[in-house]
Amino acid sequence: MADRTLPKLLQTPAVILLLIWMIVPLSMTLYFSFIRYVLNNLRRPEWTTPSLSNWRGFGNYEFVMNNKDFVLAMTNSLFIVGSILVLTVILGLAIAVLINRSFPGRGIVRVLLISPFFVMPAVNAVLWINMLLDPVLGLQGIAVGGINDMIDGLRDFPVLGAFFSLWPELEPISFRATQTSAYAVIMMVTWQWTPFAVLIFMTSLQSEDQQQKEAAILDGASNWSQFINLTVPHLARPIAIVVMIQSIFHLSLYAEIEIVSRGNGNKNLPYLIGEFANNNIGAASATGIFAVILANIVAIFLLRMIGKSLMD
């Protein structure tokens, strides 16, 4: 009994600290979500203090749900997170399988592949939106201009000129626009987080049973058949872990959306919380509770998926 009591006593301070760290902010957010708490209100100065007399009940939740941007923020959060997860898992699997073999410069390639993960999110967004995706000065604008110049040159050829004269002039895409800003966020976050998936998958591939692969080769199995029937089942647990960890981080994206579009038609729940938090703390807290509920729904789904993969 003494052997069990001492470890529990040693763990108690850390557990209590973690509980306080989680429960206090969540309790304050829950309390603020049920009261009128507005930082700047000249007509009703009593609302500028978080007093219980300003009780509003579920009024803040109704206000948030009736906001024109709430449905957009909810659906955009799921769209961005889902797209990033699909792309990072597919690209991570492909890259991990490609570099899971000996070749000259293997160590340098691995370091270069992992390095994007250490770039700060704000720096990553600034680099992508200005240096790569800008329609005038970015790599995209330069590439589109070069293609248009090449097509113009081909139009002067006697035989091919008639064909290329039918080609329309390409226009660069403005990724700050309402319709395309979400895709810019997906691209830049995918570029940054794919190395994380590569690292997890590459580590797991080191423990793959080579005898099974050799037996499959002797049976005449193709590379694709080996990948689908041996490699993917072996990576089921790492894939589930990558999806869960990335979901937690991507549900709280903010810097990328702020830098790319300032929320112009491309908002998620954290960005909507930031807009409300400028003045209406009650509405911001209610939105935060919605974000917590959404995160828990996603977490429950992912934990079940991970548990199933572990049992299999």
N, C-alpha and C positions, 0 to 999 in steps of 0.2 A: 504493500500500500504506500509506504514511504517513497518507493522508487517512482510511483506514479504522481504523487502529490508535488514533489519538488519541481519537475518540469512544468506542471500546470501553474505553480506559483511564479516561476520565472517568466512564463508567457503572459501572465495576467496583466502587467503594466502595458505591454504592447497591444494586447487585445482591447483594453479599456481606451487607450489612446486612439486606436483605429475606429472604435465605436463612436467616440466623441467627435472625431474628425468627420465621420459620415453622418451621424444623426443630427448634430447641431445645425449644419447648413441646410440639410433636408427639412428639418423642422421649421427653421426660419422661412425657407421658401414656401412651405405649405401654409404657414401662418400668413405671410404677406399675400398669398394668392386668394385669401378670403376677406381681405380688407381693402378699403380705398386708400392707396398710398401713392400719391402723386407728388413729385419733388417740387414742381413749380406750378402753383395754382393760386392766382391772386384772388379769385372769387371765393374760393373755399380754402382758406389757409389752414383749417384744421385737418385737411387731407394730407398735408405735407409731413405729418408725423405718423409713425406706425402705431396708432392707438387702436385699442379694441373697440372704442366707440365708433370707429369707422367701418364696422363690420358690414360686409357686402354679400356674404354667402357665396353662391356660385355665379355671381354677377360678372366677375372677371373672366371666368371660363366661358360664359355666354358671349362676352365681348370679344374674346380671342377667336372663338369659333365662327362668329359673324364677321370677322375681319376678312377683307377681300384677299389677303395674302396667306391666310392660314392653310387652305387646301393646297395652294401652290407650294408652300414651304414643306408640308407633309409629304406630298407626292414627289417633290424634287429631292427631298432627303433620301427617300427610298430608291429613286431612280439613280442618283449619283452613287450611292453606296453599292447598289446592286451591280451597276455597270463596272465600277472599279474592282469589285470582287471577282467578277467573271473574267475581266481582262488580266488582272494580276495573276490569277490562278492559271489561266491558259498560257500566258507568256512565261510565267515562272516555271511551269512544267516543261515547256519547250526548251527554254534556256538551260535549265538544270540537266536535262537529258543530254543536250548537246555538249556541255562542258564536263560531263561525268566520264571523261576518258583522258588519257594522257596525250598531250600535244605540246610543242614548244611554246613557252610563254604562258603556260596554264596559270601560274601563280599571279602574274600581272593581270591577266584577263579577269580572274576572280576578284582581285582588288578593285579594278575599274568597274565591274558589275555591281559591287556592293556600295561603292562610294556615293551614288545618288541618295541613298537612304539617310546619309548624314547631313544633307543640305537642309537648312531651316525652311519651313513651309513658306514663309513670307518671301524669302530670297528665291525659292523655287518658282513661286508665282510671278514675281517681277521678271525673272529671266525668261520664262516661257512667254508671257504676254507681250514683252517688249522686244526680245531678241529673236524669238522663233515665230510667234504667231502674228506679229504686227503686220497689217496688210501693206504698209509702205516701206518701213525700215527694217522689218524683221526678215528672217530667212524665208518665210512663206512668200512675202511680197517679192523678194529677189528671185526666188525660184519661179513664181508665176510670170514675172517679167521676162526671165530668160526663156521660158517655154514659148511665150508670145513672140519674142524676137526670132527664135528658131523657126517657128511656123511661118512668120513673115518672110524669112529667107527662103524657105522651101517653096513658097508660092511662086517664086521666079523661075523654078525649074520647068522645062518645056512639057514633061510628061506628068510629073507629080503635082505640078502647080494647080491644075484644075481640081485635083482631089483636096489639097490643103486649103484652097480658096473657100471651100465649104465649111471649114472649121471656124467656129465662133471664137472671138477673143476671150480668153479666160480672165475672170475677175477674182482677185484675192478675197478671202472670207474675212469679215470683221468679227473676230471672236469676242468682242466686247458687246455685241448686239444681243438683244433679248433672246432671240431664238438659238443662238450658238454659244452663249457664254457657259452654259452647263457642260457642253462638250469640251471646252477649253479646260475647265476644272477637272473633268474626268481624265483628260490626257496628261495633265501635269501631275496629278496625284498618282495615276497609274505608273508614270515614269519613276516617281520617287519611291513607291512601295513595292514595285516588282522585285527589286533586289532583296527585300525581306523574304518574299516567297521563294526566290531562288536559293537563298541561304538555307532556309528550312528544308526545302526539297532536296537540295544537294547533300545536306548532312544525312538525310534519311536514305538517300540512294546508296550511301556507303555501306549500309547494312543489308542491302538486297541480296537474296539468296542467288548466288551465281550458278549453283548446281541446277536449279530449276531452269535458268535461262539456257544453260548448255544442253539440258535434256530437250527443251523446246526447239533448239536449233537442230538437234539430231532428228527430231520428228518432222522437220521441214517447216516450222512456223516462221512466218515473215516477221520483219521488224515491227510492223504495225500490230500484228497479232500478239507479239511479246509485250509491247507497250500496253495494250488494252487489257490483256488477261493476267499479266504479271506485275508490271510496274505500277499501273494505276491502283489496283487493290493494295499493293504494298504502301502506297502513299495516301491511303484513305484517311488515316489519323492525322498526318501532317497537314493535309488539305483542310480538314475540319478545324484544326487549331489555327491555321492561317486565316481562314474565313472568320472565326470568332474574334481573334485579336484585331484584325483590320476593321471589322464592323464596329467595334467599340471606339476606335479612333476616328473612323470616317463619319460616324454619326455626329461628331462634334466639329466638323470642318467650319472654319470661319474666315481665316486669313485669305485663302485662295479666292473665295467669293467676293470678299471686300475689295481685293486688288483688281480682280478681273472685271467686275461689272458694278460694283457698289450696290449690289442687290437689285439691279434693274432687270426684273423678270427672272431672276435666278436666285431665289432665296431658299434657305433651309431653316429648320427650327432654331438652331443656334443664332443665325443671322436675324431672325424675327425677334428672338429674345433680346439681342443687342439693340434693335430699333426701339422696342418698348422700354428698355432699361434707361434710355436717355431721359425719360420723364416718368412714365407710368410703371412703377415698380410692381404694382399689383398685377397688371396684365403680363409683365415680363415673368413674374413668378408662376402665374397660371400656365404660360407657355412652357416654362421649365418643367412643370409637372407633366404636361403632355409629352415633352421630350423624354422624361424619365419613363413614362408608361411605354412609349414606343421602343426605347432601348431595352426595357425588360421583356417586351414581347419578342423582339428580335433575339435577345439572349436566351430566352426559354426555348425558342425554336432551334437555335444553334446548339445549345447544350444537349437537347434531345438527339440532334443529328450526330454530335460528337459521341454521346453515350452509345448510340447504336453502332457507330463505327468501331468503338473500343470493344464492345461485346462481340462483334463479328470477327 
